[in-house]
Amino acid sequence: MLLAIDVGNSHTVIGLFDGPRLRCQWRIGSHREVTVDELSARLHTLFAMEKITFGQISDMVIASVVPPVTSTWSRFAGRFLGQDLKVAPLVVSNELDCLVRVALANPSEVGADRLVNAAAGYQQYQQALIIIDFGTAITLDCISANGDYLGGTITPGIAVALEAMERRTAKLPRVDIASPPEAAIGTSTVEAIRSGVLLGYAGMIEGLVRRTKEQMAPATPLVIATGGMAELIAPHTEAIDEVDPLLTLEGLRIIHERNR
């Protein structure tokens, strides 16, 4: 089986593929100080719940935006999976065959997560795309109909904004935004924050999508959203065509298949 690891700044998503089928997935915190032993203990527990052993893992692929954690995962593989892996873990970078061509002056600046999303989106749809990933940072990536990665935008994520507002204000509370606002005009502090965050970010997405579509004309890109907050924002805007929460894991599998 293929162990796919997507290391983000806040969370790490772990997927286990049995051929093309995603058998299991988990989400854990991304801690820069995590040790190899701690990773082993976490995975052993998660695997045990699904009656899976380390010996069943034959391949491993990693996409990471946190270099210290990348190194820890690689050392974990060497120590606990080394005798079972066919080859060393594949670490995603622009030097691999990622299906799309990075049409930028400095391809190495493109994060592994963005390459993985682009690969998954383009293989599935084979058309011009705008992919929005709602993570610690919200990234918007543009792919042409010919499979060229054109660039995109990066903005602070929703959790980052909420944490900053709580830390920098004396009286504003931390608010659970899982529930949608009742109206644009909040009649309490909690409702005002909920409306401002959810509708405000939805409006920002609409503006960014409109501007990027204008630049990508005459192509008419499909807009796909993924990431932990995608399903919260999508109901509040018509700018998003589809939500695919498994896009990144599927991209890891695709890149592994093309490079193994």
N, C-alpha and C positions, 0 to 999 in steps of 0.2 A: 504494500500500500504506500501511497504518497502522502507524506506529512507536509502540509503547506502552512507557512508561518507569515503572517502579515503584521509587522511590528509598527504601530503608530506611536505618536507622542504620548497618548493617554491610555490606549488599550492595544492589546495584541489579540488578533483573531487567529485561531488555530483551526485548520480544516484537515480532515482525513479522507482521502479519495481512494476508493476501491475501483480501479480503472477510471472511467469517466464519471462515475457516480460519487457524489459527496455523501459519505457514510455518516460522518459526525462533524460538528463544529462547536467551538467553545470561544468565549471571550474572557480574557483575564487582563489585569492591569499591567501596564508597561512601566516597570521600575528600573531605572538606570543602574541601581546598585544590586540587582538580582544576581544571585550566584548560580553556578552550574547545578549545585545540589538542590537549590530551591526550585529550579526549573524541573529537575528530575522528579522531585516530590510532587509538584503540581501535576505534571503529565501522568505520572504513575497513578495518581488518584482519579484523574479524568478518564484515563484509559480503562482502569479497573471497573468503572461504572458501566462501560460498554463491553466489558469482557475482551479487551484488546491488550496485547503485550507489546513491549518494545521490539521483540523479535519479529513482529509482523511488518515492521516498517522497512521498506526496501529502498525508498528514495525520499529526498527532502529538498524543498525549495523555500527560500527566504526572501521576502521583500521587506526592507526596513528603512526607516528614516531616523533611527536612533543608533548610531555606530557602536556605542559600547554594548548595547543589547544584541546587536548582530553578532559581535564577537562571542558573547556568552552562549548564544544559541549554537554557533558553530562548534564551540568547545563541548557543549552538551552532546552534540551529535557524535563527535569524535570519541567521547568517553563512554556514552551509554548506547549508541547505535552503531558504532564504528564497525564491528564485526558483521553486522547485518546489512548495512548500506552497500548498494552496488558501487556507488561513487561518492565523493565528497558532496556535501550539500551545495546546491546551486544557489548563488546569491545574485539576485536580479540587479542588472545595471544596463546602461545604454550600450555596452559592448556586446550584449547578447542579441540574438535574433528575437525581437519583441513584436514581430509581425508588422508594426507600424514603423515608418521612418521618421526620425526626429529631425525636422527641418528647421533647426535653430543653429545659431552661430556657435554655441557652446552646449552640445548635447548632454554633457556630464552634469549640467545644472538641473536636469529634469529628475524629480524624485522617483524612486522605484515604485511607489504606490501609484503614481500617475501613469507610468509606463504599463503597469499591470492592468489598470482600468482601461487604458486605451486598447491594449491587446484584446481583452475580453469583449469590449464593446464592438470593436471593428470586426472581429471574427464572427460575432453573432449577427450583426446587422449589415455589414458590407456597404456602408453609406456614410455620408457626412454626419458627424456627431458632435454634440456638446455633452460632456460628462461632468456632472457636479458631484463631488464627494464631500459629504457633511461630516468632517472629523474635527480634530482639535483646531485645524485650519480648514476653511472651506475652499476647495480648489475647483476651478472650472477649467476644463481642458477641451481644446478644439481639435478635431481630426477631420481631414478632408475626405472627399469621396474616393480619392486615390490612396488613402491610407497614410497620409502625411500628418505627423503630429505638429500642429501649428503654434502651440503655446497656449496661454490662458491667463487666468487671474488667481490670486491668493488673497484671502481675507480672513480675519480672526473668526474662529468658530463660535457657536452659540454658547457653549459652556465657558469658553474663555471670557466672553463678554459679560456673562452673568457673574462669574467669579470676580472680575475686575470691578463691576458695579458694587458688589457686596463689600469688597475690600476698601474701595475708595469713597464710599458714602457712609454717613453715620446712622441713618435711620431706615434705609431701604433694606428689606429682608431678602433672604434667599427664597426663591419662588420655584415651585414645581410647575414646569411648563408642559407637562404631559397632557393636561386638559386644555382644550382649545378655548380661546377667549369668547365671551358671550357676545361682545360687540367691539367695534374699533375704539369706542370711547369707554374706557374703564371707569367704573364708579367706585372703585376702591384701589388702594395702592397695589395689592396683589393683581387685580384685574388689569390695571394700567400697565404693570410690568409684563404680564402675560401677553397682552395685546401688542405692546411695543416690540417685544422680542419676536414673537411668532409672525405677526403681520409685517413688522419692520424688516425682518430677514426675507420674508416672502417678496416684499416689494424690492429689496435689493437684488434678489435673484432675477426678478422680472426685468429690472433695468440692465443688469449685466447680460442676460440672455438676449435682450433686444439689441444691445450694442454689438455683441459678438456675431449675431446673425446678420446684422448689417454689413459687418466686415467680411463675413464668409459668403455673401451673395456673389453669384446667383444660386449657390447651393442652398438647400433648405434642410438644415441639420435636424436630426432627431435629438431630443434632450432627455438624457437618462440621469437619474439621481441614485446615489448609493451612499453608504455610510450610516452611522448610528442615528443621526438626527433627520435623515431623509424623509422618513415616514411622518415626522411631525410637521415638516414644512410643506410637503407636497399637497396636502388638502387645501392649503391657503393660496395656491397660485396655479394658474393655467399654463405657466411657462414650462412646467415639467410634464413630459409626455409619458414617461414610465419610471417606476421605482424598481431597482434590482438590488436587493440587499446582499446577494451573493456574487456580485460582479467581480470584486477583488480576488476572492478565492478562486473563482473560475479562471481569471487571468493568470494566476500563479500556475494553475494546472496547464494552461495552454502554453505558457512560456517554457515550463519544464518539458512538455512534449516536444517543443520545437528545438530544444537545445540539448536534450539528454544524449 
